[in-house]
Amino acid sequence: VEWKSSRERLAARYTTLGNVEELAAYDAIILGSPTRYGAMAAELKNVIDQTGPMWNRGALANKIGSAFTSVGTKHGGHETTLWSIMTTMANLGLIIVPPGYTDPVMFHGGSPYGATAVTSDGPPGEADLAAARHQGKRVAEVTGWVTHARSHHQH
C-alpha cells in the first residue's frame, strides 16, 4: 500500500514525538495529518487521545496551535480534517492560529484554515508549499507575540 511506504519514508526522515508530555515544553504545536475519509488519521488521533492527563492539568492551555493536511482527491475532506484537529486544540485550550487569507499565496494554495495539498497527482506543488511556508511564518510570528507578552506579564 502506497501510504504505508510513504509513512515509513517520512518516519525515517523526521523525528517523531517520543512522548506526548513533550508537547508541554513547546510554545507552538503544529499538527499535520493525511486526510482519511474526511478526518485525521488514526495515528494522530492516537497521539491526541493520550493528552487527556495534560488537558486535566491545563498543560497545553495558551500554547499556539495550527494544523495542516494532505488529501488524496480533490474535495476529499481536507477542511473537515483541519477542523477535527482544531476542535481538539480548542478543547485543550490552545490559541488557534490559521493562516487565513493574510497573504496572496493563500489564494493559490491551502485553505484559510490550514495548509493543504491534493496529492493524487504527486507531491505538493509550489502553491501548496508557499501556503505552508506562510502558515509556518504566521505561527512563528504570533508565537513570538504571545511568548513576549507572557514574559512581561507573569503572575
C-alpha positions in Angstrom: 0.0 0.0 0.0 1.4 3.4 -1.1 0.5 5.4 2.1 2.3 2.8 4.2 5.6 3.2 2.3 5.2 7.0 2.5 4.7 6.8 6.2 7.9 4.7 6.6 9.9 7.1 4.4 8.7 10.1 6.4 9.3 8.4 9.8 12.9 7.7 8.7 13.4 11.4 7.6 11.7 13.2 10.5 11.9 13.0 14.3 8.7 11.8 15.8 7.3 12.6 19.2 8.7 10.3 21.8 6.1 11.1 24.5 3.0 13.3 24.4 4.3 15.0 27.6 7.0 16.7 25.4 4.2 18.9 24.0 4.1 20.8 27.2 7.6 22.2 26.6 6.6 23.7 23.2 5.4 27.3 22.7 3.6 26.3 19.4 2.2 23.0 18.2 1.5 22.4 14.5 -0.2 19.1 13.9 -0.4 17.5 10.4 -2.3 14.5 9.2 -3.2 12.9 6.0 -7.0 13.0 5.4 -8.7 9.7 5.9 -12.4 9.7 5.0 -12.7 13.4 5.9 -10.9 13.1 9.3 -7.4 12.9 10.7 -5.5 9.7 10.5 -5.8 7.2 13.4 -2.1 7.7 14.2 -2.6 11.4 15.0 -5.9 10.7 16.8 -4.0 8.1 19.0 -1.4 10.8 20.0 -4.2 13.3 20.7 -6.1 10.8 22.8 -3.0 10.4 25.0 -3.2 14.1 26.0 -6.1 13.6 28.4 -4.0 14.0 31.6 -2.4 17.1 30.1 -5.9 18.5 29.4 -6.8 17.8 33.0 -4.0 19.9 34.4 -4.1 22.6 31.6 -0.6 21.8 30.4 -1.3 22.9 26.8 -3.5 25.9 27.6 -2.5 29.1 25.9 0.0 27.5 23.6 -0.2 28.3 19.9 -1.8 25.6 17.7 -2.2 25.2 13.9 -2.9 22.3 11.6 -2.2 21.1 8.0 -3.3 18.1 5.9 -3.0 16.4 2.6 -5.8 14.6 0.8 -5.7 12.0 -2.0 -8.6 13.5 -4.0 -10.0 17.0 -4.7 -12.9 17.6 -2.3 -11.7 14.7 -0.2 -12.4 16.3 3.1 -9.3 18.3 3.8 -11.2 21.1 5.6 -13.1 18.7 7.8 -9.8 17.2 8.7 -8.4 20.6 9.7 -11.5 21.3 11.8 -11.2 17.9 13.5 -7.7 18.8 14.6 -8.6 22.3 15.6 -11.6 21.2 17.6 -9.3 19.1 19.7 -6.9 22.1 20.0 -9.7 24.2 21.3 -10.7 21.6 23.9 -7.0 21.6 25.0 -7.1 25.4 25.4 -4.6 26.1 22.5 -4.8 29.5 20.8 -5.6 28.5 17.2 -3.7 30.4 14.5 -4.9 29.6 11.0 -3.2 31.2 8.0 -6.4 32.9 6.9 -6.2 34.9 3.8 -3.4 37.0 5.2 -1.1 36.7 2.2 -1.7 36.5 -1.5 -0.2 33.0 -1.6 -3.3 31.7 0.2 -5.5 32.4 -2.8 -3.5 29.8 -4.8 -2.8 27.0 -2.3 -4.0 25.7 1.0 -7.1 27.0 2.8 -7.8 29.7 5.3 -7.9 27.0 8.0 -4.5 25.5 7.2 -2.1 24.3 4.6 -3.5 21.6 2.4 -2.4 19.6 -0.6 -4.2 17.3 -3.0 -1.6 14.5 -3.6 -3.4 12.3 -6.1 -1.2 13.7 -8.9 2.1 13.6 -6.9 3.8 15.6 -4.1 2.6 19.0 -3.0 3.1 21.7 -5.7 4.8 25.1 -5.2 1.5 26.9 -4.4 0.8 24.3 -1.6 4.4 24.7 -0.3 4.1 28.5 -0.4 0.9 28.3 1.7 2.6 26.0 4.2 5.6 28.3 4.5 3.2 31.3 5.1 1.4 29.3 7.7 4.6 28.5 9.5 5.7 32.1 9.3 2.4 33.3 10.7 2.5 30.7 13.6 6.1 31.8 14.4 5.1 35.5 14.4 2.1 35.0 16.7 4.0 32.7 18.9 6.7 35.4 19.3 4.0 37.9 20.3 2.4 35.6 22.9 5.7 34.5 24.4 6.9 38.1 24.6 3.7 39.2 26.3 3.8 36.2 28.6 7.4 37.0 29.7 6.3 40.6 30.6 3.1 39.7 32.4 3.9 36.7 34.5 1.8 36.4 37.7 
